[in-house]
Structures are given as C-alpha cells and as structure tokens.
C-alpha cells in the first residue's frame, strides 16, 4: 500500500522554554555559581550593615535601672512608658542610620546587579543562539544595564513613599476628631496602595526583561525597555505559563523547607546550641541556593522565549492524518481468454483457455 509520507511526518516541535531553562542550568553551571556568588555577597554585606546599625543604635540608648525594672514587669503600659523614655531624643539617630543603610544597600545592589546581570545574560544569550546554530557576539552594555537597575531601585523607593502616603491620606480622610474608623481606613488604604503597587509592578516587570534585549541587541536603556514591553505583549501567554510553573516549584520548595528548617530545634535539648544554630544556617543556605537555581532556570527560559521570536517555526499546511492509496494499475490480460471465460460462465461450462481440436466420435451404427 502506497502512502504519502508528508501526510504523516511533520517537523519535530521545539523544546519548551521550561525544559530548556533547566537544561541550560545543567550545561552552564558557572552561571549558577556566579548568581549565587553575587547574591550571597550582597546578602552578607547587607547583614553586616544591619548588625552595625542595630548595635550602634542600641549602644547609644541609655537604659537606667528604673527602666530595667519597668521592662521586667512585662506590663504593656509600663513597658511603653520605659521605651518612650529610653528612645527619647534618639529618633534622629535612628533615621540617620536608616538612611545610611538604605542608600548604601541601594548603591550596592545597583553596582553588583549591573555587573552580574550583564555577565550571566551574555552567557545565556550566546548559549541560546548556539542551540539554534547561530553565532552571536554580545557586548556587556553596562550603561544600559546600570540605567535599568537604577530605575528598578527608584521604583522600590517610590513604592515605599506610596505606602506611607497612602496611609497618611487614608488617616486624614477617616479620622474625625478623636474617633478613628478603622474599617474605612483599611479599605481606603488598601485601595490606594493596591493601585500604586499594580502600576509599579508592571513597570518593574518590563524593566526585569529589558536586560535581555540590552545584551542581545546592544540596545540603549530606552530601546531595550520598549522592546521588552512589545515582547511581553507578543508572548504574554508563554511568559505567564513559565512564571506560573516556576511559582509552583518555588511554593513547593518553600513549604518543604519551612518544615525542614525547624527540625534542628527538635534536638535543642540533646545537641549544643551552637550545633543547632549552625544546622539552621546551613539549611537556610540550601534553601537560598535552590531558589537561586530556580531563578537562573526561569531567566534562561525567558531568554529562550525571546530567541524563539528570532527563529519562528515553519508553517506546515494542515494535511489529513490518512490519505487513501493511489489506485493500482491492473495487468493487461488476453482479450480472448477474458471473452472465453465470460462466455463459459454464461452457459455454465468450464472455459477452455487453449485452442484444442475436438476429438471425433464415431457415429452409432444401426442395429447396435
């Protein structure tokens, strides 16, 4: 039976961005090491700054014996009075330390994220091009990446300002004299801050994708942002599906580690406190390492989706799953044999396929 192979065979589907992300993670372990390195470096410096600021503030607070006695009573009113007395005149120092730590961490994030995002994105973009048998040379483009990270930090500060501004506006509109309408305050605050959070999250999402095009196409800050916005519109379904899949993985990992991290505390009565603390720190680092690996896989998936835009799949016209075979040509037969067969079938006699002389029968003689 002859069949048309083009009706059955079709181009193999390209791998999913989700699977390609984890495959890239396995093929480029240096990217994961770099991502973990710069994130943990930032986390370590941030922790050191927070400890320094906390110890500096507590060192400046003078705790008298009377305040110690009031705090030891565990009475809420007495403890509140003691805290107000202890922190009186210290709020300016608290605000100054908060500003120093916040500005320092913002600048540190911009610098480290610019360098790290440029390095890791270049490797992943070039790897994605190799998967499609395309050679691509990329440049660091640190200027555009720096601008992207700077604006993202600015959006964070705008979000904090929107939080406090929403609370102040809600309090001003819902407080009448000495009466406070808590329900109205919460509803009004949540409505205003939710609108601000949605708008800021949208711009942050666009800026999150912009480094892909700043590195791949060597675009400026503005051009990369516009390209990321168009890309998010064109491939919204793929991006949403990839984010949803990774969010499920992150949630499962978070729930699992939330239970595991408390296991060392069950041995607090048996093991030394230092061992319990060390085990807790190690488990926390394991959680962050896997979380960073999931981020790298998701980032590689976004780059794969962007690369698919440059290499669209060929359109194949729809064809039926089954195509009947072409009619086979019949072999020619001898016309005389067909005629003899047809005539013999009509008179009920066997056809004679060969010309044979009939045998003569002698006539009957009378008297026999």
ABEGO torsion letter per residue (X at the ends): XBBBAAAABBBBBBBBAAAAAAAAAAABAAAAAAAAAAAAAAAAAAAAAAAAAAAAAAAABBBBAAAAAAAAAGBAAAAAAAAAAAABGAAAAAAAAAAAAAAAAAAAAAAAAAAAAAAAAAAAAAAAAAAAGBBBBBBAGAAAAAAAAAAAAAAAAAAAAAAAAAAAAAAAAABBEABBBAAAAAAAAAAAAAAAAAAAAAAAAAAAAAAAAAAAAGBBAAAAAAAAAAAAAAAAAAAAAAAAAAAAAAAAAAAAAAAAAAAAAAAAAABBAAAAAAAAAAAAAAAAAAAAAAAAAAAAAAAAAAAAAABBBBBBBBBBABBBBBBBBBBBBBAAAAAAAAAAAAAGBBBBABBBBBBBBBBBBBGX
